[in-house]
Amino acid sequence: MFVYTSYCEAKKKAPYCVALGSFDGVHIGHLKLIESITAKSKELNCRSMIYTFLKHPKKIFFQDSNLEMITDDKLRMEIFEKCNLDSVFLEDFQNIKNLNPEEFIQKVLLDKFQIKCVVAGYDFKFGFNKSGNIEILKALGKKHGFEVLIVKPVLIEGKIVSSSLIRELLKSGEVEEAKKYLGRYFTINGPVIHGKKKGGKIGIRTANIWVEKDLVLPKRGVYLTNTIIGGISYKSVTNIGFNPTFKGEKISIETHVIGYNDYLYDSEIEVVFLRWHRSEKCFDTISELKQQINLDIKSRLG
């Protein structure tokens, strides 16, 4: 799979069948778009391309905003790779933010990528101030001679699969329910950083994970998890919160990897959230905290 940020490089492999969108969660609905584009590109004998953003447009307009992305860039690319896509184009939003819908189609999709087909979701908007919609896209396709495929909403248990729904579920601690719409377990990837080393002092070591601030975090509390280290999955228990027993002032993500005692600092690990276990609690004594963590570990092993 080729990953482009240059029009010139991407044009060398034209023409394309292009799927448009932010793909912030790469959830089941997004996977339907990808499935459509890979099939259509074979039919039209051209290459498949995901056209998305290097940096989310909201970050351009609202620099201090917390985007609450569901999937970080690394995982997003890994998922794209597994989908047998030919290419991904990461657009700098500054290049296109002032283009009206027809200018975007003509100056980017036609001139740069020589598109044969565009695939988009049912609620797709494009162009300056989101002035373009599906009907305008279809009209432009007819005018300029490319196909337009619109992917209908994907329903699970009567609910439309969307990034906003998945965020809502995660922020409510419903990680099992979120899995239905995401198509996989929610995960957090990051390097292990130095914390206050409180876990070591009570005899239960934890790995403190650094996470990008734009990533959505599940509801505060304790989760039963798996932690992947060097490609191997270990059972684990993960706390998201402020460590009230130790009067923590910043939210942290700390994972106890059951039975793992090797050095982890600066290592990249992945925490897979299986299910909510309990709320975060302030214990009166360190002994009570340790007793509860041991009960949490038994629950994960049970």
FENDA-V959747 format. One record per backbone hydrogen bond with DSSP energy under -0.5 kcal/mol. NH is the residue of the N-H (numbers start at 1). CO is the residue of the C=O. If there is no record, write none. Layout:
nh=[NH/NH]
co=[CO/CO]
This chain:
nh=[2/4/4/10/11/12/12/13/14/15/16/17/18/18/19/20/21/28/31/32/33/34/35/36/37/38/39/40/41/42/43/44/45/46/47/49/50/51/51/52/52/54/55/59/60/60/61/62/65/67/69/71/76/77/78/79/80/81/82/83/83/84/85/87/88/89/90/90/91/91/93/95/96/97/99/104/105/106/107/108/109/110/111/112/113/113/114/115/116/117/118/119/120/122/124/126/128/130/131/132/137/138/139/140/141/142/143/144/145/146/147/149/151/151/152/155/156/159/161/166/167/168/169/170/171/172/172/173/174/175/178/179/180/180/181/181/182/183/188/190/192/193/193/201/202/202/203/204/207/208/208/209/209/210/215/216/219/221/222/223/224/225/225/226/227/228/229/229/230/232/234/236/237/238/239/240/241/241/246/247/248/248/252/254/254/255/256/257/258/258/260/261/266/267/269/269/270/271/272/272/273/273/274/274/275/277/278/283/289/290/291/292/293/294/295/296/297/298/299/300/301/302]
co=[86/2/88/6/7/8/9/10/11/113/113/47/16/117/49/119/51/181/27/28/29/30/31/32/33/34/35/36/37/38/39/40/42/41/15/17/87/19/49/50/89/91/91/56/56/57/57/58/62/65/214/24/72/73/74/75/76/77/78/79/80/81/80/48/2/50/4/88/52/89/91/92/93/93/96/100/101/102/103/104/104/105/106/108/108/109/110/109/16/16/147/18/149/151/121/132/99/127/128/126/133/134/135/136/137/138/139/140/141/141/116/118/120/149/150/153/159/156/154/162/163/164/165/166/167/168/169/170/169/173/174/175/176/177/177/178/178/179/271/269/267/191/208/197/198/199/200/199/255/193/206/207/253/191/212/69/170/240/278/238/275/223/236/272/234/270/227/232/268/229/227/225/256/223/254/221/239/252/243/244/242/243/241/239/252/207/237/255/235/256/257/259/192/264/190/267/228/188/226/270/186/271/224/272/224/222/222/281/285/286/287/288/289/290/291/292/293/294/295/296/297/298]
